[in-house]
Amino acid sequence: ERLNRIKFSPHIPAEKAMQYCLSRAGITFNDVDYIAIGWDNIYDASVPNMRNQSRGFGILAAIYIASLSYFYQQRIPFNLSYKRLRFINHHLAHAASAYYLSEFSQANIISWDGTGGNNAGILAYGVGDEIHIIKEITNENSFGRMYTNFTKLLGFRPHSDEYKVMGLAAYAKNTPQGFPFIDWQTEVPTIKRDLYWKYVNKVRRNIDPNDCMKEASISLASDLQ
């Protein structure tokens, strides 16, 4: 978006960014050993959703991720059979981009967002040039997707205006109450889906998506943040 001046550059291959990096490095495309795509191939991104979460959610997630992966792959500006092309787990790519460019010889690593294809995050640690994944966060337990859903509920654009929710939280006068549908006693905080949807339906009745400055919206943003 810095180069083509299109906000978020939705579904636009980063060809100008690639050319800029090659130019800054003083090399050509033929000097590049591998091209890493920060998303698994269709099979690896979708099929694992059938494990480690409820069957109904897993099936829906697998179908959604498969279609999303296909959509992404059609927009990659390379031939998919290209020998230098490598598909990398989304959260491992996040972890690598932070850890390998840091000055740490070892570090704890958390990557957690909306979805990474077959999961919504990882807990890992880096030692030397290796990253070891300790635990994967399922898409069913995605805090990023929860945040995006509440962003939409508040009347903002999901996957775009989350920063507005963060700003709205600052207007709260009361102490955040937290959410009753999150179990903090588990190894990794868990979203209880049945309680989550009951809470969403309850909150929806008090939220005016056309006026985010009402107390109910401010309180929700504060609790969320």
C-alpha positions as MATLAB code, in Angstrom:
seq = 'ERLNRIKFSPHIPAEKAMQYCLSRAGITFNDVDYIAIGWDNIYDASVPNMRNQSRGFGILAAIYIASLSYFYQQRIPFNLSYKRLRFINHHLAHAASAYYLSEFSQANIISWDGTGGNNAGILAYGVGDEIHIIKEITNENSFGRMYTNFTKLLGFRPHSDEYKVMGLAAYAKNTPQGFPFIDWQTEVPTIKRDLYWKYVNKVRRNIDPNDCMKEASISLASDLQ';
ca = [
       0.000    0.000    0.000;
       2.969    2.358    0.489;
       3.880    1.961   -3.159;
       0.550    1.691   -4.989;
      -1.269    4.057   -2.555;
      -4.226    1.680   -2.182;
      -5.289    1.200    1.446;
      -4.615   -2.404    2.566;
      -3.940   -3.318   -1.121;
      -6.709   -5.952   -0.972;
      -5.887   -9.102   -2.969;
      -3.176   -7.289   -4.935;
       0.140   -9.194   -5.326;
       3.069   -7.283   -3.825;
       4.962   -7.066   -7.098;
       6.035   -3.432   -6.588;
       7.328   -4.302   -3.117;
       9.308   -7.216   -4.561;
      10.873   -4.983   -7.204;
      11.723   -2.389   -4.550;
      13.475   -4.976   -2.355;
      15.428   -6.414   -5.278;
      16.476   -2.916   -6.298;
      17.563   -1.974   -2.759;
      19.603   -5.187   -2.499;
      21.172   -4.623   -5.897;
      20.197   -8.069   -7.158;
      17.883   -9.593   -9.751;
      15.131  -12.152   -9.467;
      17.561  -14.857  -10.638;
      19.662  -14.278   -7.514;
      16.804  -15.324   -5.215;
      17.113  -18.890   -3.892;
      13.556  -19.377   -2.599;
      10.225  -17.548   -2.581;
       8.257  -18.129    0.630;
       4.469  -17.777    0.643;
       3.189  -17.177    4.181;
       0.224  -19.521    3.811;
       0.047  -23.311    3.467;
      -1.106  -25.012    0.286;
      -4.828  -25.780    0.035;
      -4.593  -29.278    1.549;
      -2.326  -28.398    4.495;
      -4.292  -25.238    5.263;
      -7.755  -26.813    5.264;
      -7.669  -30.513    6.204;
      -6.124  -30.141    9.721;
      -9.223  -28.140   10.691;
     -11.010  -31.494   10.906;
      -8.951  -32.284   13.997;
      -8.762  -30.822   17.533;
     -12.071  -28.925   17.364;
     -15.766  -29.750   17.205;
     -16.815  -31.649   14.081;
     -19.344  -29.089   12.837;
     -16.970  -26.160   13.221;
     -14.100  -28.167   11.746;
     -16.045  -29.018    8.584;
     -17.141  -25.420    8.045;
     -13.638  -24.131    8.760;
     -12.077  -26.628    6.313;
     -14.447  -25.605    3.521;
     -13.915  -21.894    4.197;
     -10.126  -22.183    4.407;
      -9.955  -24.331    1.246;
     -11.878  -21.710   -0.743;
      -9.789  -18.906    0.775;
      -6.539  -20.731   -0.030;
      -7.650  -21.279   -3.629;
      -8.531  -17.583   -3.889;
      -5.081  -16.612   -2.572;
      -3.201  -19.006   -4.827;
      -4.903  -17.654   -7.935;
      -3.392  -14.252   -7.114;
       0.202  -15.373   -6.567;
       2.292  -13.834   -9.390;
       4.239  -17.066   -9.888;
       3.605  -20.441  -11.468;
       2.580  -22.757   -8.604;
       4.859  -25.505   -9.937;
       7.845  -23.163   -9.756;
      10.661  -25.098   -8.036;
      11.801  -22.171   -5.880;
       8.309  -21.605   -4.456;
       7.694  -22.708   -0.851;
       4.386  -22.602    1.029;
       5.013  -21.865    4.714;
       2.624  -22.169    7.670;
       1.205  -18.699    8.265;
       2.107  -18.462   11.945;
       5.524  -20.008   11.443;
       6.099  -17.236    8.879;
       5.044  -14.647   11.477;
       7.395  -16.209   14.029;
      10.316  -16.408   11.614;
       9.943  -12.800   10.458;
      10.246  -11.646   14.083;
      12.696  -14.108   15.613;
      15.246  -14.425   12.787;
      15.513  -10.651   12.419;
      15.869  -10.070   16.158;
      19.153  -10.078   18.064;
      18.008  -12.927   20.321;
      19.738  -16.300   20.258;
      16.694  -17.747   22.016;
      13.190  -16.459   22.666;
       9.627  -17.387   23.549;
       7.285  -16.754   20.619;
       3.542  -16.118   20.398;
       1.718  -15.665   17.100;
      -2.064  -15.334   17.416;
      -4.481  -13.707   14.968;
      -7.737  -14.358   13.090;
      -6.660  -17.478   11.219;
      -3.548  -18.927    9.688;
      -5.265  -21.600    7.641;
      -4.974  -24.726    9.757;
      -4.825  -22.806   13.033;
      -5.288  -19.391   14.625;
      -1.914  -19.219   16.310;
       1.094  -20.961   17.812;
       3.077  -20.916   21.027;
       6.700  -21.635   20.230;
      10.303  -21.032   21.240;
      13.360  -20.268   19.196;
      16.861  -21.571   19.908;
      19.690  -20.740   17.522;
      18.335  -21.104   14.013;
      15.456  -23.427   14.974;
      11.843  -22.652   15.911;
       9.987  -25.312   17.900;
       6.179  -25.206   18.057;
       4.880  -26.090   21.526;
       1.153  -25.682   20.988;
      -1.236  -24.719   18.189;
      -4.322  -22.534   18.741;
      -7.357  -23.853   16.865;
      -9.520  -21.655   14.651;
     -12.424  -22.434   16.963;
     -10.478  -20.651   19.704;
      -9.483  -17.650   17.600;
      -9.306  -14.433   19.638;
      -8.610  -12.503   16.436;
     -11.848  -13.685   14.821;
     -13.719  -12.866   18.035;
     -12.277   -9.324   17.936;
     -13.292   -8.950   14.286;
     -16.834  -10.205   14.991;
     -17.275   -7.612   17.740;
     -15.817   -4.942   15.454;
     -18.644   -5.665   13.021;
     -21.202   -5.767   15.835;
     -20.135   -2.267   16.887;
     -20.869   -0.977   13.385;
     -17.303   -0.860   12.054;
     -15.776   -2.634    9.060;
     -14.450   -6.067   10.093;
     -10.817   -6.847    9.314;
     -10.266   -3.155    8.688;
     -11.494   -0.930   11.532;
     -10.235   -2.885   14.544;
      -8.024    0.081   15.433;
     -11.199    2.143   15.947;
     -12.389   -0.363   18.540;
      -9.052    0.027   20.326;
      -9.506    3.809   20.302;
     -13.122    3.574   21.447;
     -12.055    1.550   24.497;
     -10.187    4.587   25.856;
     -13.499    6.423   26.437;
     -14.648    3.923   29.078;
     -15.051    5.304   32.589;
     -15.562    1.965   34.317;
     -13.147   -0.893   34.893;
     -13.370   -3.524   32.126;
     -15.424   -6.524   33.215;
     -13.984   -9.125   30.884;
     -16.009  -11.834   29.166;
     -17.901  -14.695   30.863;
     -17.360  -17.016   27.885;
     -13.552  -17.214   28.220;
     -12.098  -19.948   30.416;
      -8.833  -18.625   31.819;
      -8.113  -21.790   33.799;
      -7.126  -23.886   30.786;
      -3.537  -24.151   29.532;
      -4.398  -21.652   26.803;
      -7.452  -19.374   27.411;
     -10.431  -21.049   25.740;
     -13.563  -19.564   24.174;
     -16.675  -21.499   25.195;
     -18.688  -21.327   21.979;
     -22.156  -21.842   23.498;
     -21.629  -19.079   26.068;
     -20.013  -16.885   23.421;
     -23.077  -16.866   21.156;
     -25.416  -16.303   24.098;
     -23.319  -13.275   25.045;
     -23.297  -11.966   21.461;
     -27.090  -12.215   21.205;
     -27.479  -10.437   24.546;
     -25.091   -7.617   23.646;
     -26.585   -7.164   20.172;
     -29.853   -5.977   21.725;
     -28.053   -3.112   23.512;
     -25.709   -1.989   20.730;
     -26.561    0.738   18.246;
     -24.262    0.146   15.232;
     -25.054    3.676   14.019;
     -23.809    5.366   17.209;
     -20.619    3.937   18.655;
     -20.387    6.617   21.358;
     -23.215    5.162   23.444;
     -22.225    3.649   26.769;
     -23.013    0.062   25.749;
     -20.644    0.268   22.762;
     -17.889    1.940   24.760;
     -18.140   -0.692   27.509;
     -18.002   -3.522   24.990;
     -14.925   -2.023   23.321;
     -13.268   -1.639   26.726;
     -13.995   -5.227   27.726;
     -12.753   -6.451   24.363;
      -9.512   -4.485   24.489;
];
